[in-house]
Amino acid sequence: MNTMTLWHITGWEFAALAFAALLVGFSKTAVSGANTVSLAVFAAVLPARASTGVLLPILIAGDLLAVATYRRHAHWPTLWRLFPAVAAGVVVGTVFLLWADDAVVRTSIGAILLLMAAVTVWRRRTADQDEEPDSVTTRSGRIKARSYGVLGGFTTMVANAGGPVMSMYLLSAGFRKLGFLGTSAFFFLIVNVSKLPFSAGLGLIDGRSLLLDLALVAFVVPGALFGKWAVHRINQRLFEQLVIAATVVGGLQLLLR
């Protein structure tokens, strides 16, 4: 990792990272997938490869707060069926990061962000389906879980961008708000913690990146508290429209950079 870059960010750049960390906390307890904006901010301020390593502990902090808030609402049968496919996707993503340079990673993150925006739009149009979470026990349900699991594992390893993929899967499986939040909280906590040794082995996490995380993690807490307060009050349709627009702008910025 080009750790020297982490010590030469300006005050405005740190403020942008702090806002992105706050948004991570908010997304974990209110609007899952909103942290794709955080991904774009981190990748714009820091080198693309380094940004994934710095952002990962921030995401884990948000996951811990989300689990503490919604732990009683997780649907474990769904989680157990997803994990093997996600593990395969993480391995594929790790192999990709072994040879990809910063330019390739930045372009990939931009493309993934645009893909996630498209996924979110499609998710919004299919969110009213009445499938039950137990539908993953059917053959078509298992195929869908494996497909989303591999894609989610790859995108979360390469760009910490598995949120919209899993959000679309959980909503299409018929999860209500609290079940959705509880299941996704445990899912991302387990997946993100499992990514730590891979990221450290790739040199994406070291002592200096963790010091920057230590300065930023305090901003996750107020974001999570605000999300917990707002989850039953927010106009989610408008907010998701803003998230989609910001994600598209962030993806285009990275592709054209």
Salt bridges, closest charged atoms under 4 A:
ASP63 OD1 - LYS28 NZ 2.70
ASP102 OD2 - ARG106 NH1 3.41
GLU131 OE1 - LYS144 NZ 3.44
ASP134 OD1 - HIS75 NE2 3.36
GLU240 OE2 - ARG123 NH2 2.72
GLU240 OE1 - ARG124 NH1 3.05
